[in-house]
Amino acid sequence: MASPAVIDHLVIRAPSLAAGAAYAEDSIGVSLGAGGAHAAMGTHNLLAGLGGPYLEVIAVDPSLPSPGRPRWFDLDHPPADPHLAAWVVRVDTLPSEQQLGPGVSLARGDLSWQITVRDDGSIPFDGVGPMAIAWQTTPPELAPSGARLMCLIVGLPDPGDLADLLERIDLAAPVSVQESASPRLLAVFDTPAGHRVLSSDGSGLDVVTERQAAIDLFHRTWRYLDLTERAPAHDAAMVASAEASLALWRRAGAPTQWAIGEWQCSRVQAVLGHGETALLHAERCRDIAEADRVDDFVPASAHEALARAYAVLGDFDSARDERNIAYRMALELDDEDRDVIEHDLGTIAIPPA
């Protein structure tokens, strides 16, 4: 089984490293550490860990000569102000994708890698698409900075080509690709100060974009759940996508969406065999259903999730009790909702009493 692609790092283009570092610290509260120079590209960088992926601030290095080719990340045209400019996906072998450009081999110190760079140095997909990197050595592991990448949102007037590309490379990451009036890239972070956003155009996270991302990530989670064979990266992306969808619904949704977000997180944790965490999310789903006005199917779904979590924990008496409650509640639902609940209940492994 080929390894899925994952997000390797995010890139902030800046007029100088000092300006980029100040922007990152002001925006998401991270302090960047030393990176180094890229003699072949005439640039240098600073780095910070994001709990898996990392953040790169990159700028033209005035001490280096012209590289004799267009600089990557379109840095032959330095920005007036720092901004989120690109994201880079890690793959085993660089894909042959015309939109991404050819591979370039680079090295610095003990690190060596290949990365796609378009011939003119521009960033793919109108400046918001990914580049691809294949590390020839062990990728760098950076200490956590306090900020964690929650999800990435990419907007394009016609997002179909990008969505198809990400499907071909089997991207395992919490990424929402959606239609927007103009190209737009947003990264949402979980920080000690709450959720923070970096964007390509200086904009924030509007409610319409946020809700669409919550929907997209809900469906992306189901894509991973439905895989017949999952790699560890798929499992990590499944958890991250479900948690990000829930977090976005908590900001921009209603109690029904909150409850279903908790229900999906419970399902994910149950599938992974994490009974205690599955039970925690199921109890939250039930508590929301009992405290707020929600759609009719939600209470039955909550008890289905409780039954599944108890079954994973091996508490089969409680699992049977919750399953029976869910069956009784399902009888009061319309045919479509009842069929869904009964199907889900039928997939829970509970031995006879």
C-alpha positions as CSV (number, residue, x, y, z in Angstrom):
1,M,0.0,0.0,0.0
2,A,1.5,3.3,-1.1
3,S,1.8,5.9,1.6
4,P,-0.8,8.7,1.4
5,A,0.3,12.3,0.9
6,V,0.2,14.5,4.0
7,I,0.8,18.2,4.7
8,D,4.5,18.7,5.2
9,H,4.5,22.5,5.8
10,L,2.8,25.8,5.3
11,V,4.7,28.8,3.7
12,I,4.5,32.5,4.6
13,R,6.1,34.7,1.9
14,A,7.6,37.8,3.4
15,P,9.6,40.9,2.3
16,S,12.1,39.9,5.0
17,L,12.5,37.2,7.6
18,A,12.1,39.8,10.4
19,A,8.8,40.9,8.9
20,G,7.6,37.4,8.4
21,A,8.5,36.3,12.0
22,A,6.7,39.3,13.4
23,Y,3.6,38.5,11.3
24,A,3.6,34.9,12.5
25,E,4.0,35.8,16.1
26,D,1.3,38.5,16.0
27,S,-1.2,36.3,14.1
28,I,-0.9,32.9,15.7
29,G,1.5,33.5,18.6
30,V,4.4,31.4,17.4
31,S,8.1,32.2,17.7
32,L,10.2,30.9,14.8
33,G,13.6,29.3,15.0
34,A,16.6,29.2,12.8
35,G,16.3,27.7,9.4
36,G,18.9,28.4,6.8
37,A,19.7,29.5,3.3
38,H,18.8,28.0,-0.1
39,A,21.7,28.9,-2.3
40,A,20.1,27.4,-5.4
41,M,17.0,29.6,-5.0
42,G,18.5,32.8,-3.5
43,T,16.3,32.6,-0.4
44,H,16.4,31.8,3.4
45,N,13.9,30.8,6.0
46,L,12.8,30.5,9.6
47,L,10.8,27.5,10.9
48,A,8.3,26.6,13.7
49,G,6.6,23.3,14.5
50,L,2.8,23.0,14.2
51,G,2.2,19.6,15.9
52,G,3.1,17.5,12.8
53,P,3.4,19.9,9.9
54,Y,5.6,22.9,10.3
55,L,5.5,26.6,9.4
56,E,8.1,28.2,7.1
57,V,8.7,31.9,6.7
58,I,10.7,32.5,3.5
59,A,12.2,35.6,1.9
60,V,14.8,36.6,-0.6
61,D,18.3,36.4,1.0
62,P,20.1,39.6,0.1
63,S,23.5,38.1,0.8
64,L,23.1,35.5,-1.9
65,P,23.7,36.0,-5.6
66,S,20.9,35.7,-8.1
67,P,20.1,32.0,-8.6
68,G,20.1,32.1,-12.4
69,R,16.5,30.8,-12.5
70,P,13.2,32.1,-11.2
71,R,13.0,31.8,-7.4
72,W,10.5,29.5,-6.0
73,F,7.3,30.7,-4.2
74,D,7.3,33.6,-6.8
75,L,9.9,35.4,-4.8
76,D,11.3,37.2,-7.8
77,H,8.3,39.4,-7.0
78,P,8.6,39.8,-3.2
79,P,5.4,40.8,-1.4
80,A,4.9,44.1,0.2
81,D,3.5,42.4,3.4
82,P,3.8,38.9,4.8
83,H,1.0,36.5,4.0
84,L,0.2,32.8,3.9
85,A,1.3,31.9,0.4
86,A,1.5,28.1,-0.1
87,W,1.3,24.6,1.3
88,V,3.6,21.7,0.6
89,V,2.4,18.1,0.6
90,R,4.8,15.3,1.5
91,V,4.9,12.3,-0.9
92,D,7.1,9.2,-1.4
93,T,7.7,10.1,-5.0
94,L,7.0,13.3,-6.8
95,P,3.8,13.1,-8.9
96,S,3.9,13.8,-12.6
97,E,1.4,16.6,-12.5
98,Q,1.7,19.5,-15.1
99,Q,0.1,21.9,-12.7
100,L,2.8,21.4,-10.1
101,G,5.8,21.7,-12.3
102,P,9.0,19.6,-12.5
103,G,11.0,18.3,-9.6
104,V,14.1,20.1,-8.4
105,S,16.7,18.4,-6.2
106,L,18.0,20.5,-3.3
107,A,20.2,19.9,-0.2
108,R,21.2,21.8,2.9
109,G,23.4,20.4,5.7
110,D,22.2,16.8,6.5
111,L,18.9,17.4,4.6
112,S,18.2,16.6,1.0
113,W,14.9,16.6,-0.9
114,Q,13.1,17.0,-4.2
115,I,10.4,19.5,-4.6
116,T,8.1,20.6,-7.5
117,V,8.8,24.1,-8.7
118,R,7.1,25.6,-11.7
119,D,9.4,26.9,-14.4
120,D,8.4,30.5,-13.8
121,G,8.6,30.1,-10.0
122,S,4.9,30.7,-9.6
123,I,2.7,28.9,-7.0
124,P,0.3,26.4,-8.6
125,F,-3.5,26.9,-8.9
126,D,-3.5,30.6,-9.1
127,G,-1.2,31.0,-6.1
128,V,-3.1,28.9,-3.5
129,G,-2.3,25.3,-4.6
130,P,0.1,22.8,-3.1
131,M,3.7,22.0,-4.1
132,A,4.9,18.5,-3.5
133,I,8.1,17.4,-1.6
134,A,9.8,14.0,-1.4
135,W,12.4,13.9,1.3
136,Q,15.5,12.0,0.5
137,T,16.5,12.1,4.2
138,T,14.5,11.9,7.3
139,P,12.1,15.0,7.4
140,P,12.9,17.6,10.0
141,E,11.0,17.2,13.3
142,L,10.4,20.6,15.0
143,A,9.5,21.1,18.6
144,P,5.8,22.2,19.1
145,S,5.3,26.0,19.0
146,G,2.0,26.1,20.9
147,A,0.0,26.4,17.7
148,R,-1.5,23.4,16.0
149,L,-2.8,23.3,12.5
150,M,-6.5,22.5,12.7
151,C,-7.5,22.6,9.0
152,L,-6.7,24.2,5.7
153,I,-9.3,25.8,3.4
154,V,-8.6,26.4,-0.3
155,G,-11.0,28.4,-2.4
156,L,-11.0,28.7,-6.2
157,P,-13.6,29.8,-8.7
158,D,-13.3,26.3,-10.3
159,P,-12.0,24.0,-7.6
160,G,-12.5,20.7,-9.5
161,D,-9.0,20.3,-10.9
162,L,-7.4,20.8,-7.4
163,A,-9.9,18.4,-5.8
164,D,-9.1,15.8,-8.5
165,L,-5.3,16.2,-7.9
166,L,-5.7,15.7,-4.2
167,E,-7.7,12.6,-4.8
168,R,-5.0,11.2,-7.2
169,I,-2.2,11.7,-4.6
170,D,-4.4,10.3,-1.8
171,L,-4.1,13.4,0.4
172,A,-4.7,12.4,4.1
173,A,-5.3,15.8,5.8
174,P,-8.1,18.0,7.1
175,V,-8.4,20.1,3.9
176,S,-11.6,21.7,2.6
177,V,-11.5,22.6,-1.2
178,Q,-14.4,24.9,-2.0
179,E,-15.7,27.3,-4.6
180,S,-14.9,31.0,-4.0
181,A,-15.1,34.2,-6.1
182,S,-11.3,34.4,-6.2
183,P,-8.3,32.2,-5.2
184,R,-8.0,32.1,-1.5
185,L,-6.0,30.1,1.1
186,L,-6.8,30.0,4.8
187,A,-5.2,28.0,7.6
188,V,-7.0,27.6,10.9
189,F,-5.0,27.0,14.0
190,D,-5.8,25.9,17.5
191,T,-3.7,28.0,19.9
192,P,-3.6,28.7,23.6
193,A,-5.4,32.0,22.8
194,G,-8.2,30.2,20.8
195,H,-8.6,29.7,17.1
196,R,-6.5,31.9,14.9
197,V,-6.4,32.2,11.1
198,L,-3.7,32.9,8.5
199,S,-4.8,33.8,5.0
200,S,-3.4,34.6,1.6
201,D,-5.5,37.8,1.2
202,G,-5.6,39.2,4.7
203,S,-9.2,38.2,5.2
204,G,-10.7,36.3,8.2
205,L,-12.9,33.3,8.3
206,D,-16.4,34.3,7.3
207,V,-19.4,32.2,8.4
208,V,-20.2,30.9,4.9
209,T,-16.7,29.6,4.4
210,E,-16.6,28.2,7.9
211,R,-19.9,26.3,7.5
212,Q,-18.8,24.9,4.1
213,A,-15.5,23.8,5.6
214,A,-17.4,22.0,8.4
215,I,-19.5,20.1,5.9
216,D,-16.5,19.3,3.7
217,L,-14.5,17.9,6.7
218,F,-17.5,15.9,7.8
219,H,-17.6,14.2,4.4
220,R,-13.8,13.8,4.3
221,T,-14.0,12.0,7.6
222,W,-16.5,9.6,6.1
223,R,-14.2,9.1,3.2
224,Y,-11.6,7.8,5.6
225,L,-14.1,5.7,7.5
226,D,-15.2,4.0,4.3
227,L,-11.7,3.0,3.3
228,T,-11.3,-0.8,3.3
229,E,-7.6,-0.4,4.2
230,R,-6.3,2.6,6.1
231,A,-2.7,3.7,6.7
232,P,-1.8,5.4,10.0
233,A,-1.9,8.7,8.1
234,H,-5.5,8.0,7.1
235,D,-6.3,7.4,10.8
236,A,-4.7,10.6,11.9
237,A,-6.4,12.6,9.1
238,M,-9.8,11.0,10.0
239,V,-9.4,12.1,13.6
240,A,-8.2,15.6,12.6
241,S,-11.0,16.1,10.1
242,A,-13.8,15.0,12.5
243,E,-12.4,17.2,15.3
244,A,-12.0,20.2,12.9
245,S,-15.5,19.8,11.6
246,L,-16.9,19.7,15.1
247,A,-14.8,22.8,16.1
248,L,-16.1,24.7,13.1
249,W,-19.7,23.8,13.8
250,R,-19.2,24.9,17.4
251,R,-18.3,28.3,16.0
252,A,-20.8,28.6,13.2
253,G,-23.5,26.0,13.6
254,A,-26.6,25.1,15.7
255,P,-27.1,22.4,18.4
256,T,-28.0,19.7,15.8
257,Q,-24.6,20.2,14.1
258,W,-22.8,20.2,17.4
259,A,-24.4,16.9,18.4
260,I,-23.7,15.3,15.0
261,G,-20.1,16.5,15.2
262,E,-19.8,14.8,18.6
263,W,-21.5,11.7,17.2
264,Q,-19.0,11.5,14.3
265,C,-16.1,12.0,16.6
266,S,-17.4,9.1,18.8
267,R,-17.8,6.9,15.7
268,V,-14.2,7.6,14.6
269,Q,-12.8,6.8,18.1
270,A,-14.9,3.6,18.3
271,V,-13.5,2.5,14.9
272,L,-10.0,3.1,16.2
273,G,-10.7,1.1,19.4
274,H,-10.5,4.1,21.7
275,G,-13.5,3.3,23.9
276,E,-13.1,5.9,26.6
277,T,-12.8,8.8,24.1
278,A,-15.7,7.4,22.0
279,L,-17.8,7.3,25.2
280,L,-16.9,10.9,26.1
281,H,-18.1,12.2,22.7
282,A,-21.2,10.0,22.8
283,E,-22.1,11.4,26.2
284,R,-21.6,15.0,24.9
285,C,-23.9,14.1,22.0
286,R,-26.5,12.8,24.4
287,D,-26.2,15.9,26.6
288,I,-26.7,18.3,23.7
289,A,-29.7,16.3,22.6
290,E,-31.3,16.5,26.0
291,A,-30.5,20.2,26.6
292,D,-31.3,21.8,23.2
293,R,-33.8,21.7,20.4
294,V,-32.3,19.3,17.9
295,D,-33.6,17.3,14.9
296,D,-35.7,14.3,15.7
297,F,-33.0,11.7,14.8
298,V,-30.3,13.1,17.1
299,P,-31.4,11.5,20.4
300,A,-31.5,8.0,18.8
301,S,-28.1,8.7,17.2
302,A,-26.7,9.6,20.6
303,H,-27.8,6.3,22.2
304,E,-26.5,4.4,19.2
305,A,-23.1,6.1,19.8
306,L,-23.3,5.2,23.5
307,A,-24.1,1.6,22.6
308,R,-21.1,1.4,20.2
309,A,-18.7,3.0,22.8
310,Y,-19.8,0.6,25.5
311,A,-19.3,-2.3,23.2
312,V,-15.7,-1.2,22.4
313,L,-15.1,-1.0,26.2
314,G,-16.5,-4.5,26.7
315,D,-19.4,-3.3,28.8
316,F,-22.0,-5.3,26.9
317,D,-24.8,-4.9,29.5
318,S,-24.7,-1.1,29.1
319,A,-24.3,-1.5,25.3
320,R,-27.5,-3.6,25.1
321,D,-29.3,-1.1,27.3
322,E,-28.3,1.8,25.0
323,R,-29.1,-0.2,21.9
324,N,-32.6,-0.9,23.1
325,I,-33.2,2.8,23.9
326,A,-32.0,3.7,20.4
327,Y,-34.3,1.1,18.8
328,R,-37.3,2.4,20.7
329,M,-36.5,6.0,19.7
330,A,-36.1,5.0,16.1
331,L,-39.6,3.7,16.0
332,E,-40.8,7.3,16.3
333,L,-38.8,8.5,13.3
334,D,-39.7,8.7,9.6
335,D,-38.8,5.7,7.5
336,E,-35.5,7.2,6.2
337,D,-34.1,8.2,9.6
338,R,-35.3,4.9,11.2
339,D,-33.6,2.9,8.5
340,V,-30.3,4.7,9.1
341,I,-30.4,4.3,12.9
342,E,-31.4,0.6,12.6
343,H,-28.6,0.0,10.1
344,D,-26.0,1.6,12.3
345,L,-27.2,-0.4,15.4
346,G,-26.9,-3.6,13.3
347,T,-23.2,-2.9,12.8
348,I,-22.4,-2.9,16.6
349,A,-20.7,-6.1,17.8
350,I,-22.7,-7.0,20.9
351,P,-22.8,-10.7,21.8
352,P,-26.2,-12.2,23.0
353,A,-26.9,-11.9,26.7
